[in-house]
Amino acid sequence: MRTNVYSAIMAGLYITLLIGLSFLQIVRHDKYRTMSEENRLRVVPIMSPRGTIYDRNSRPVVKDAISFNASLIYSQIKDKEALAAALSRALDISADEAAEAIKRSRKQPFTLTVIMPDIGIEKAIALEEAGMDNPGLILDVMPRRQYIYGSSGANMIGYLGYINRDEYKRLRHYGYSINDLVGRDGIESYYDDYLRGSYGGKQIEVDNRGREVSLLGFKEPVPGRDIYLSVDMELQKFCDDLMLEKRGAIVVMDPKSGAVIALASSPSFDPEIFVDPSRKKERSSIMRDRQFPLMNRSISGVYPPGSVFKMVVATAALDSGRQTEFTTFNCGGSFSLGRSTWKCWKEGGHGPQAMRDAIKHSCNVYFYNTGVAIGADLITRYASNFGFGSLTGIDLPGEARGIVSGAEWKRKFQASEWYKGDTVNYSIGQGYLACTPIQVARMVSVFANGGYLVRPHVVDRIEDVNIAGREEIDMGISPEAMKIVREGLLKAVNETGGTAVRARVEGVTVAGKTGTAQTGGGPSRNHGWFAGFAPYEDAKVAVVIFDEHGGKSGYYAAETAGKVLSKAKDLGVL
């Protein structure tokens, strides 16, 4: 009896086992076959190199170089202790550092995690040998971004950063992966789609230890496209060096085409810190810096233009026919309206002034009178026509519009009426008025080229395709008005008593205008401006200098402009 029961139990177990095996081998065959193939076959992505950025003389500014990275795939690790020991030997790090690196890779167990970037060729060889006995340890060969000029032009060029989760969810259908570096600012961001290229990859067969046995398929990565700038990096570096230890911006531009030749912003930063994981403290310091080095002051900084705005007011008065070149106001050092008094910058005044000499001397009293005579609405209309309060359209992210006000603006945003005292301030570039240095460069280019607005651009072409289409917006300014303002700018630089004489350059005729913008913090906190062009007869360069809180009015800015123009001459740009 017991024998029969035992036999029945064993028969039942065998039948159960047979059913289970049949289920696994027949019903679940496809699933487990796929799992086996996935363990045997592996797809290894191959990153594409980003496109190189060149300057106008085909000098590389930013390029990719080969980098050897120590990486882990946590889900494939078999023996953590043995792996930690291998990492310690190959990378010359402590066992604790190796263990911590393995722990970090656990956050994304199925994704390649870089634990040490750019380890160099000697450590790469040692790591490759260690990887043969340690599944999950990968020598990842990938391009690494090199910023050849360091911090020079960094605000214009931009930098890279790892894609975040929100961006990945939005962009994964466009070929982005979780470990991608994407452009974060400047050209790197604006032209990211062209620079990034597309991934390749290889399908390999591996053994039970994760070692490559054979190559089953290969897809060549497509490199990003090369970009050629209108910028001269030698002049760019010269401008950046002039701004060291200062805050401000320099714009050098071809006034006829809008091609930007230099675009400096200070303080700046080193873009390399964003592609080197070991420089986390420097990244944090940059982010917290109250000097805002990541802000491109040339296109994103918004400031009162001060006396460089007098070019607009002069044009409005002359072109509208409200005043002539002979309209004269006497400057006794101050201007009174009601119970308020505004001073001229020159104590004692300039005496009788007509338009050309008023521009030459930057006489505030003359322009107070002019502003009140022609009215705020006319000034606003001409300011808008010159591009103030609007984007210039430069091919960089983060451009600011600035502010052009007037009576309607003040009612809407200040809930207050516009008074004549507002017009007095308005007429010398103060009050409810703010602009960017690139807008001022665009404005002064009108006087350099004879009467049309251009669209600034920093990229000329992408590989062999010219994308810098020339845009000209005819201002419709009368030739006589244009002539008078231009002659005033010429006198400001080239005649004794002109406010911009420090901008002179031997062998080149320069024209321009200084400006001092009050900020409410006293004379030591004033901004300094210079806006001008050269040569006067056939302008090739427009230059704008902005000295943030320099406290030296426009004198320092004019002197800096002279140095920039002199360097441009030496380089053959001017």
C-alpha positions as CSV (number, residue, x, y, z in Angstrom):
1,M,0.0,0.0,0.0
2,R,2.8,2.5,1.0
3,T,4.6,1.6,-2.2
4,N,1.6,2.5,-4.3
5,V,1.2,5.9,-2.5
6,Y,4.9,6.7,-3.0
7,S,4.7,5.7,-6.7
8,A,1.7,8.0,-7.2
9,I,3.4,10.9,-5.5
10,M,6.5,10.5,-7.7
11,A,4.4,10.1,-10.8
12,G,2.6,13.3,-9.9
13,L,5.9,15.2,-9.4
14,Y,7.2,13.9,-12.8
15,I,4.0,14.9,-14.5
16,T,4.2,18.4,-12.9
17,L,7.9,18.7,-13.9
18,L,7.1,17.7,-17.5
19,I,4.2,20.2,-17.7
20,G,6.5,23.0,-16.4
21,L,9.2,22.1,-18.8
22,S,6.7,22.0,-21.7
23,F,5.3,25.4,-20.6
24,L,8.8,27.0,-20.5
25,Q,10.0,25.4,-23.8
26,I,6.9,25.7,-25.8
27,V,4.5,28.3,-24.4
28,R,7.2,30.7,-23.1
29,H,9.8,29.8,-25.8
30,D,9.7,33.2,-27.5
31,K,10.1,35.2,-24.3
32,Y,13.1,33.2,-23.0
33,R,14.7,33.0,-26.4
34,T,14.5,36.8,-26.6
35,M,16.0,37.2,-23.1
36,S,18.9,34.8,-24.0
37,E,19.5,36.8,-27.2
38,E,19.5,40.1,-25.2
39,N,22.2,38.7,-22.9
40,R,24.2,37.5,-25.8
41,L,23.7,40.5,-28.0
42,R,24.5,44.1,-27.1
43,V,24.1,47.4,-28.8
44,V,26.8,49.9,-28.0
45,P,26.0,53.6,-29.0
46,I,28.8,55.6,-30.6
47,M,28.5,59.3,-30.0
48,S,29.0,61.7,-33.0
49,P,31.5,64.5,-32.7
50,R,30.0,68.0,-32.5
51,G,30.7,70.3,-35.4
52,T,33.7,72.6,-35.1
53,I,33.2,76.3,-34.7
54,Y,35.6,78.5,-36.8
55,D,36.2,82.2,-36.8
56,R,36.1,84.4,-40.0
57,N,39.7,83.4,-40.7
58,S,39.0,79.7,-40.4
59,R,40.8,79.4,-37.1
60,P,39.2,76.7,-34.9
61,V,37.4,78.3,-31.8
62,V,35.7,75.2,-30.4
63,K,36.3,71.6,-31.5
64,D,35.9,68.0,-30.3
65,A,38.9,65.9,-29.2
66,I,39.0,62.2,-28.3
67,S,38.4,61.5,-24.7
68,F,38.7,58.1,-22.8
69,N,36.1,57.8,-20.1
70,A,35.9,55.1,-17.4
71,S,32.2,54.1,-17.3
72,L,30.0,51.5,-15.7
73,I,26.8,49.7,-16.4
74,Y,25.6,48.7,-13.0
75,S,23.2,46.0,-14.0
76,Q,26.0,44.0,-15.6
77,I,28.3,44.0,-12.6
78,K,28.9,40.5,-11.1
79,D,31.4,41.1,-8.3
80,K,31.5,44.6,-6.8
81,E,34.5,44.0,-4.6
82,A,36.6,42.6,-7.4
83,L,35.5,45.5,-9.6
84,A,36.4,48.1,-6.9
85,A,39.9,46.6,-6.6
86,A,40.3,46.7,-10.4
87,L,39.2,50.3,-10.6
88,S,41.5,51.3,-7.8
89,R,44.5,49.8,-9.6
90,A,43.6,51.0,-13.1
91,L,42.6,54.5,-12.2
92,D,45.0,55.1,-9.3
93,I,42.2,55.9,-6.9
94,S,41.5,54.6,-3.4
95,A,39.2,51.6,-2.8
96,D,36.7,53.9,-1.1
97,E,36.6,56.2,-4.1
98,A,36.1,53.2,-6.4
99,A,33.3,51.8,-4.2
100,E,31.6,55.3,-4.2
101,A,31.8,55.4,-8.0
102,I,30.1,52.0,-8.2
103,K,27.4,53.2,-5.9
104,R,26.8,56.3,-8.1
105,S,26.3,54.1,-11.1
106,R,23.4,52.4,-9.3
107,K,21.2,55.4,-9.9
108,Q,20.9,54.5,-13.6
109,P,21.5,50.8,-13.5
110,F,20.9,50.1,-17.2
111,T,22.6,53.2,-18.6
112,L,26.3,53.8,-19.2
113,T,27.5,56.0,-16.4
114,V,30.7,57.9,-16.6
115,I,32.6,57.7,-13.3
116,M,35.8,59.4,-14.4
117,P,36.1,61.4,-17.6
118,D,39.2,61.9,-19.8
119,I,41.5,59.4,-18.0
120,G,44.3,59.6,-20.6
121,I,45.8,56.9,-22.8
122,E,47.8,55.0,-20.1
123,K,44.9,54.6,-17.8
124,A,42.7,53.7,-20.7
125,I,44.9,50.8,-21.6
126,A,44.9,49.6,-18.0
127,L,41.1,49.9,-17.8
128,E,40.6,48.0,-21.1
129,E,42.6,45.1,-19.6
130,A,40.6,45.2,-16.3
131,G,37.3,45.2,-18.3
132,M,38.1,41.8,-19.7
133,D,37.6,40.2,-16.2
134,N,35.0,42.6,-14.8
135,P,31.6,42.7,-16.6
136,G,30.0,46.1,-16.5
137,L,33.3,48.0,-16.7
138,I,33.5,49.9,-20.0
139,L,36.2,52.0,-21.6
140,D,34.0,54.6,-23.2
141,V,35.7,56.5,-26.1
142,M,33.8,59.7,-26.9
143,P,34.5,63.2,-28.1
144,R,35.1,66.0,-25.6
145,R,34.5,69.7,-26.2
146,Q,37.5,71.9,-26.2
147,Y,37.2,75.7,-26.0
148,I,40.5,76.8,-27.5
149,Y,40.3,80.5,-26.4
150,G,39.1,79.8,-22.8
151,S,36.9,82.5,-21.4
152,S,37.4,84.8,-24.5
153,G,34.1,85.0,-26.3
154,A,32.5,82.6,-23.9
155,N,29.2,84.5,-23.6
156,M,28.8,84.5,-27.3
157,I,30.0,80.9,-27.9
158,G,28.1,79.4,-25.0
159,Y,28.7,76.1,-23.3
160,L,27.3,72.5,-23.0
161,G,25.4,70.8,-20.2
162,Y,23.9,67.4,-19.7
163,I,20.3,67.1,-20.8
164,N,17.8,67.1,-17.9
165,R,14.9,64.7,-17.5
166,D,12.3,67.1,-18.7
167,E,14.3,67.9,-21.8
168,Y,14.9,64.2,-22.5
169,K,11.2,63.5,-22.3
170,R,10.5,66.3,-24.8
171,L,13.4,65.5,-27.1
172,R,14.0,61.8,-27.0
173,H,11.9,61.3,-30.2
174,Y,14.4,63.6,-32.0
175,G,17.3,61.3,-31.3
176,Y,18.4,62.6,-27.9
177,S,19.6,60.2,-25.2
178,I,19.7,60.5,-21.4
179,N,23.5,61.2,-21.3
180,D,23.5,63.8,-24.1
181,L,25.3,67.1,-23.9
182,V,23.2,69.9,-25.3
183,G,24.0,73.6,-26.0
184,R,23.1,75.8,-23.0
185,D,23.8,79.3,-24.3
186,G,25.3,81.2,-27.1
187,I,26.1,79.6,-30.5
188,E,26.2,76.2,-28.9
189,S,22.5,76.6,-28.0
190,Y,21.2,78.6,-31.0
191,Y,22.8,76.2,-33.5
192,D,22.6,73.0,-31.4
193,D,20.6,71.1,-34.1
194,Y,23.3,71.7,-36.6
195,L,26.3,71.1,-34.3
196,R,25.2,67.9,-32.6
197,G,25.1,65.4,-35.5
198,S,23.5,62.0,-34.9
199,Y,24.6,58.9,-33.0
200,G,25.9,55.7,-34.6
201,G,26.4,52.4,-32.9
202,K,27.5,48.8,-33.2
203,Q,25.8,45.5,-32.4
204,I,28.1,43.0,-30.8
205,E,28.0,39.4,-29.6
206,V,29.4,38.9,-26.1
207,D,30.4,35.9,-24.0
208,N,29.1,35.0,-20.5
209,R,31.6,37.5,-19.0
210,G,30.4,40.4,-21.2
211,R,33.5,40.4,-23.4
212,E,33.1,41.2,-27.1
213,V,33.2,38.1,-29.3
214,S,32.2,39.4,-32.7
215,L,30.9,42.5,-34.5
216,L,27.4,41.8,-36.0
217,G,26.5,45.3,-37.3
218,F,27.8,48.8,-37.4
219,K,26.3,52.2,-38.1
220,E,28.6,55.1,-38.7
221,P,27.9,58.2,-36.5
222,V,27.1,61.4,-38.5
223,P,29.3,64.3,-37.2
224,G,27.7,67.7,-36.6
225,R,28.1,70.4,-39.1
226,D,30.9,72.9,-38.9
227,I,30.0,76.6,-38.4
228,Y,32.0,79.6,-39.6
229,L,31.6,82.9,-37.6
230,S,31.9,86.5,-38.8
231,V,34.0,87.1,-35.6
232,D,37.7,87.7,-35.7
233,M,39.0,85.8,-32.6
234,E,42.2,87.8,-32.4
235,L,40.2,91.0,-32.2
236,Q,37.7,89.3,-29.9
237,K,40.5,88.3,-27.5
238,F,41.9,91.8,-27.6
239,C,38.5,93.2,-26.6
240,D,38.1,90.7,-23.8
241,D,41.5,91.6,-22.5
242,L,40.6,95.3,-22.4
243,M,37.6,94.4,-20.3
244,L,39.4,92.3,-17.7
245,E,38.7,93.4,-14.1
246,K,35.8,95.5,-15.5
247,R,32.1,95.1,-16.2
248,G,30.7,96.0,-19.5
249,A,30.6,95.1,-23.2
250,I,32.2,95.8,-26.5
251,V,30.5,95.4,-29.9
252,V,32.4,95.6,-33.1
253,M,30.3,95.2,-36.2
254,D,30.4,95.8,-40.0
255,P,27.8,98.6,-40.3
256,K,26.9,97.7,-43.9
257,S,26.2,94.0,-43.4
258,G,25.6,93.6,-39.7
259,A,28.4,91.0,-39.4
260,V,29.6,91.0,-35.8
261,I,33.4,91.1,-35.7
262,A,33.7,91.0,-31.9
263,L,31.2,90.7,-29.1
264,A,32.8,91.0,-25.7
265,S,31.0,90.7,-22.3
266,S,32.7,91.1,-19.0
267,P,33.0,89.4,-16.6
268,S,33.2,86.1,-18.5
269,F,33.7,82.4,-17.6
270,D,35.5,79.3,-18.7
271,P,33.1,77.0,-20.7
272,E,35.3,74.0,-19.9
273,I,33.9,73.9,-16.3
274,F,30.6,72.7,-17.7
275,V,32.0,69.7,-19.5
276,D,34.4,68.6,-16.8
277,P,32.5,66.8,-13.9
278,S,35.4,67.3,-11.6
279,R,34.9,71.1,-11.6
280,K,31.6,71.1,-9.8
281,K,32.7,73.7,-7.2
282,E,33.6,76.1,-10.0
283,R,30.2,75.7,-11.6
284,S,28.5,76.4,-8.3
285,S,30.6,79.5,-7.8
286,I,29.8,80.8,-11.3
287,M,26.0,80.3,-10.7
288,R,26.2,82.2,-7.4
289,D,28.4,85.0,-8.6
290,R,26.6,88.4,-8.1
291,Q,28.6,89.8,-11.0
292,F,26.6,87.6,-13.3
293,P,29.3,86.3,-15.6
294,L,26.9,84.1,-17.4
295,M,24.9,87.1,-18.7
296,N,25.9,88.3,-22.1
297,R,25.8,92.0,-21.4
298,S,26.2,92.9,-25.1
299,I,22.7,91.5,-26.0
300,S,21.0,90.8,-22.6
301,G,22.1,93.7,-20.4
302,V,19.6,96.6,-20.5
303,Y,20.9,100.1,-19.5
304,P,20.1,103.8,-20.0
305,P,21.9,105.0,-23.2
306,G,22.8,108.4,-21.9
307,S,24.1,110.9,-24.4
308,V,24.6,108.5,-27.3
309,F,20.8,108.8,-27.6
310,K,21.3,112.4,-28.6
311,M,22.0,111.1,-32.2
312,V,18.3,109.9,-32.3
313,V,17.0,113.2,-30.8
314,A,19.1,115.3,-33.3
315,T,17.8,113.2,-36.2
316,A,14.2,113.5,-35.1
317,A,14.5,117.3,-34.8
318,L,16.2,117.8,-38.2
319,D,14.4,115.1,-40.3
320,S,11.0,116.3,-39.1
321,G,11.8,119.9,-40.0
322,R,11.1,121.1,-36.5
323,Q,14.7,122.4,-36.3
324,T,17.4,123.3,-38.7
325,E,21.2,123.2,-38.6
326,F,21.1,126.8,-37.5
327,T,18.6,126.5,-34.7
328,T,20.5,127.9,-31.7
329,F,20.1,127.6,-27.9
330,N,22.2,129.3,-25.3
331,C,23.8,127.1,-22.7
332,G,24.4,128.9,-19.5
333,G,25.0,125.7,-17.5
334,S,21.4,124.9,-16.6
335,F,17.9,124.6,-17.9
336,S,14.8,125.5,-15.9
337,L,11.2,124.2,-16.4
338,G,8.7,125.3,-13.8
339,R,10.3,124.9,-10.4
340,S,12.8,122.3,-11.6
341,T,16.3,122.8,-12.9
342,W,18.5,120.5,-14.9
343,K,22.3,121.1,-15.2
344,C,24.6,120.7,-18.1
345,W,27.6,118.5,-17.6
346,K,29.9,121.5,-18.1
347,E,29.8,124.0,-15.2
348,G,29.2,127.5,-16.6
349,G,27.8,126.1,-19.8
350,H,28.8,126.1,-23.5
351,G,27.3,129.4,-24.6
352,P,25.3,129.6,-27.9
353,Q,25.1,126.2,-29.6
354,A,23.8,125.1,-33.0
355,M,23.3,121.4,-33.8
356,R,26.8,120.4,-35.0
357,D,28.5,122.0,-32.0
358,A,25.9,120.7,-29.6
359,I,26.7,117.1,-30.8
360,K,30.4,117.9,-30.6
361,H,30.2,119.2,-27.0
362,S,27.3,116.8,-26.0
363,C,25.6,119.9,-24.6
364,N,22.7,118.8,-22.3
365,V,21.0,122.2,-22.3
366,Y,20.8,122.2,-26.1
367,F,19.1,118.8,-26.1
368,Y,16.8,119.7,-23.1
369,N,15.5,122.6,-25.3
370,T,15.3,120.4,-28.4
371,G,13.4,117.6,-26.6
372,V,10.8,120.0,-25.1
373,A,10.4,121.7,-28.5
374,I,9.8,118.5,-30.6
375,G,7.9,116.5,-27.9
376,A,8.2,113.1,-26.5
377,D,6.0,111.4,-29.1
378,L,8.3,112.3,-31.9
379,I,11.3,111.2,-30.0
380,T,9.6,107.9,-29.3
381,R,8.7,107.4,-32.9
382,Y,12.3,107.9,-34.1
383,A,13.7,105.8,-31.3
384,S,11.4,102.9,-32.3
385,N,12.4,103.4,-35.9
386,F,16.1,103.1,-34.9
387,G,15.3,99.8,-33.3
388,F,15.1,100.7,-29.6
389,G,12.6,98.6,-27.8
390,S,12.8,95.8,-30.4
391,L,14.9,92.7,-30.9
392,T,17.7,93.2,-33.4
393,G,17.3,89.6,-34.5
394,I,20.9,88.6,-33.8
395,D,21.4,84.8,-34.0
396,L,22.0,84.3,-30.2
397,P,19.6,83.3,-27.4
398,G,18.6,85.6,-24.6
399,E,18.4,89.0,-26.4
400,A,16.5,91.7,-24.5
401,R,14.2,94.3,-26.0
402,G,14.9,97.2,-23.7
403,I,12.4,100.0,-23.1
404,V,11.1,102.8,-25.3
405,S,8.5,104.8,-23.3
406,G,6.4,107.9,-23.9
407,A,3.1,109.0,-22.6
408,E,1.1,105.8,-23.5
409,W,3.8,103.6,-22.1
410,K,3.9,105.5,-18.8
411,R,0.1,105.3,-18.4
412,K,0.1,101.6,-19.0
413,F,3.1,100.5,-16.9
414,Q,3.5,103.3,-14.4
415,A,-0.2,104.3,-14.1
416,S,0.9,107.9,-14.3
417,E,0.8,110.9,-16.7
418,W,3.8,111.9,-18.8
419,Y,5.2,115.3,-17.8
420,K,7.5,117.7,-19.6
421,G,10.1,116.9,-17.0
422,D,10.0,113.3,-18.3
423,T,10.7,114.7,-21.8
424,V,13.7,116.7,-20.5
425,N,15.3,113.4,-19.1
426,Y,14.2,111.5,-22.2
427,S,16.0,114.0,-24.5
428,I,19.5,113.0,-23.1
429,G,18.9,109.3,-22.9
430,Q,17.7,109.1,-19.3
431,G,14.5,108.3,-17.5
432,Y,12.1,105.7,-18.9
433,L,14.5,104.5,-21.6
434,A,16.8,101.4,-21.7
435,C,18.7,99.6,-24.4
436,T,21.3,96.9,-25.0
437,P,24.8,97.6,-26.5
438,I,23.9,95.6,-29.6
439,Q,20.9,98.0,-30.2
440,V,23.3,101.0,-29.9
441,A,25.6,99.3,-32.4
442,R,22.7,98.9,-34.8
443,M,21.7,102.5,-34.3
444,V,25.1,104.1,-34.9
445,S,25.5,101.8,-38.0
446,V,22.7,103.8,-39.6
447,F,25.0,106.9,-39.5
448,A,27.9,104.9,-40.7
449,N,26.2,103.3,-43.7
450,G,24.2,106.4,-44.7
451,G,20.7,105.5,-43.6
452,Y,19.6,101.9,-43.2
453,L,19.2,99.4,-40.3
454,V,21.0,96.1,-40.5
455,R,20.4,92.7,-38.7
456,P,23.4,91.8,-36.6
457,H,24.6,88.2,-37.0
458,V,27.6,86.2,-35.6
459,V,27.4,83.2,-38.0
460,D,28.2,83.6,-41.7
461,R,27.8,80.1,-42.9
462,I,27.2,76.5,-42.0
463,E,29.8,74.4,-43.9
464,D,29.3,75.6,-47.5
465,V,25.9,77.2,-47.1
466,N,25.9,80.9,-46.5
467,I,23.1,81.8,-44.1
468,A,24.0,85.4,-43.3
469,G,21.5,87.0,-45.7
470,R,21.9,90.8,-45.8
471,E,18.9,92.7,-44.5
472,E,18.5,96.4,-45.0
473,I,15.7,98.5,-43.6
474,D,15.7,102.0,-45.2
475,M,15.2,104.6,-42.5
476,G,14.0,107.2,-45.0
477,I,16.1,109.9,-43.3
478,S,16.7,113.0,-45.3
479,P,20.2,113.3,-46.7
480,E,20.6,116.8,-45.2
481,A,19.7,115.5,-41.7
482,M,22.0,112.6,-42.0
483,K,24.8,114.9,-43.2
484,I,24.5,117.3,-40.2
485,V,24.4,114.6,-37.6
486,R,27.4,112.8,-39.2
487,E,29.4,116.1,-39.2
488,G,28.6,116.6,-35.6
489,L,30.0,113.1,-34.8
490,L,33.1,113.9,-36.8
491,K,33.7,117.1,-34.9
492,A,33.2,115.3,-31.5
493,V,36.3,113.1,-32.2
494,N,38.5,115.3,-34.4
495,E,38.1,118.9,-33.1
496,T,39.6,120.4,-29.9
497,G,36.9,120.4,-27.2
498,G,35.1,117.4,-28.7
499,T,34.0,114.9,-26.0
500,A,35.3,111.9,-27.9
501,V,38.8,113.0,-28.9
502,R,40.3,110.0,-27.1
503,A,38.9,107.8,-29.8
504,R,41.2,109.2,-32.5
505,V,43.3,106.7,-34.4
506,E,46.3,107.8,-36.5
507,G,45.7,107.4,-40.2
508,V,42.0,106.7,-39.8
509,T,39.2,109.3,-39.6
510,V,36.9,108.3,-36.7
511,A,33.5,109.7,-35.9
512,G,31.5,109.0,-32.8
513,K,29.7,110.1,-29.6
514,T,30.4,109.6,-25.9
515,G,27.7,109.1,-23.3
516,T,27.3,109.2,-19.5
517,A,24.3,107.4,-18.1
518,Q,23.3,108.2,-14.5
519,T,22.2,105.3,-12.3
520,G,21.2,107.1,-9.1
521,G,24.2,105.9,-7.3
522,G,26.3,109.0,-7.6
523,P,29.0,109.9,-10.2
524,S,31.2,106.9,-9.2
525,R,28.3,104.6,-10.3
526,N,27.7,106.2,-13.7
527,H,27.8,104.1,-16.9
528,G,30.1,105.2,-19.7
529,W,29.4,104.8,-23.4
530,F,31.0,105.4,-26.8
531,A,29.3,104.7,-30.1
532,G,31.1,105.5,-33.4
533,F,32.5,104.3,-36.7
534,A,35.5,104.4,-39.0
535,P,36.6,105.3,-41.6
536,Y,34.3,108.3,-41.8
537,E,34.3,108.4,-45.6
538,D,33.5,104.7,-46.1
539,A,32.8,103.0,-42.8
540,K,34.0,99.4,-42.4
541,V,33.6,99.2,-38.6
542,A,31.0,100.4,-36.1
543,V,32.1,100.1,-32.5
544,V,30.3,100.4,-29.2
545,I,31.9,100.5,-25.8
546,F,29.9,100.1,-22.6
547,D,31.6,100.6,-19.3
548,E,29.2,99.5,-16.5
549,H,29.4,101.6,-13.4
550,G,32.9,102.7,-14.5
551,G,32.4,106.2,-13.0
552,K,34.6,107.8,-15.7
553,S,31.8,109.0,-18.0
554,G,32.5,108.5,-21.7
555,Y,36.2,109.4,-21.6
556,Y,37.4,105.9,-20.7
557,A,34.9,104.4,-23.3
558,A,36.3,106.7,-26.0
559,E,39.8,105.8,-25.2
560,T,38.9,102.1,-25.3
561,A,37.3,102.6,-28.6
562,G,40.5,104.1,-30.0
563,K,42.4,101.0,-28.9
564,V,39.9,98.7,-30.5
565,L,39.9,100.6,-33.8
566,S,43.7,100.7,-33.8
567,K,43.8,96.9,-33.3
568,A,41.2,96.5,-36.0
569,K,43.4,98.5,-38.3
570,D,46.5,96.4,-37.5
571,L,44.5,93.2,-38.3
572,G,43.3,94.5,-41.6
573,V,39.6,94.6,-40.5
574,L,39.5,98.4,-40.7
